[in-house]
Amino acid sequence: MARILLIGLYKLGHLALEAMLRRGTDVIGVVTKPDPLLGGEPLACLARSRGLPLLAPPGPRDAAFLKEMKALRPDLIAVAGYHRILPPKLLALPSKGVLNLHGSLLPRHRGPVPWKWAILNGETVTGMTVQVMSRGLDEGPILAQEQCPILRDDTGDTLVSRLCVLGAPLLARTVEEYLAGRLVPRPQDEREASYEGYPGDEDARISWEWDAERIRNLVRALSPRPGAWTTCGRTRLRGRVADAVGERSDRAPGVVLRHSDSATLVSTGGGVLALGGISIDGEAAVLGPRRLEHFGLKPGACLGTAAPEASVPLP
């Protein structure tokens, strides 16, 4: 039986290990990242409960780690959500290669957080891909894929959680079928390829000139972390809940129209957005209407880079 080493993180790594053990895969060890709370992580707890070696190197290029990996003699490495690029020495170590579980339908959305970009782009379907890892980031040939619908109320958090549940058994099945010789890797179509990195600060900024639906997708894609942001005067605010309400406004984009119990209604370049879950940047507390008005979010106020508009009472 082939000797499999799992490299993984968090929920995805835990579910992948669980799925492999359930199928009787010969897992010989687990690699994850160092963490002061590692002992309480479900992945670490499961590995230790099965008597598996648990490695948490400072990085995959660490010389001591590479020596430990050679001693384990894996025939195949399976990767489930690891956050670092594996060096060529590690890719070349197992005789049967390295299989990687990626959170999109490759070749679309290569990169570290593809589910966020799928939501941000307004897509309705994404999925998981198992590929043979190569030196090019997420460029290796595809072994298996499974689709996952993107629900209208999905956030980055809820979507990645469902992808983990979908992807872990897909990886376990694919490892088994690949080792049995039942799968033929197929090259990715580079004409369809796209790559996005971690959303930066500017990516998370709300452009009120966009239409309400596009802003809604931005807010939910980046919820809860890092959170889409805007400004009111000198105060930066982050919002984590949004909906495009069924009304129009003749006010300039970014003008605060009114507050409801749970959201602030703002005019956009197309329609009205109800923005909720608003907090001061760097703080966790969600602000209610009175506190928001204290920071300047009063009817007629302008958010972000919208052109200033006279603060007049709204009908």
Buried (B, 14 or more C-beta within 10 A) or exposed (E): EBBBBBBBBBBBBBBBBBBBBEEEBEBBBBBBBEEEEBEEBBBBBBBEEEEBBBBBBEEBBBEEBBEBBEEBEBBBBBBBBBEEBBBEEBBEBBEBBBBBBBBBBBBBBBBBBBBBBBBBBEBEEBBBBBBBBBEEEBBBBBBBBBEBEBEEEBBBBBBBBBBBEBBBBBBBBBBBBBBEEEBEBEEBEEEEBBBBEEBEEEBBBBBBBBBBBBBBBBBBBBBEEBBBBBBBEEEEBBBBBBBBBEEEBEBBBBBBBBBEEEBBBBBBBBBBBBBBBBBBEEEEEBBEBEBBBEBBBBBBBBBBBBEEBEBEEEE
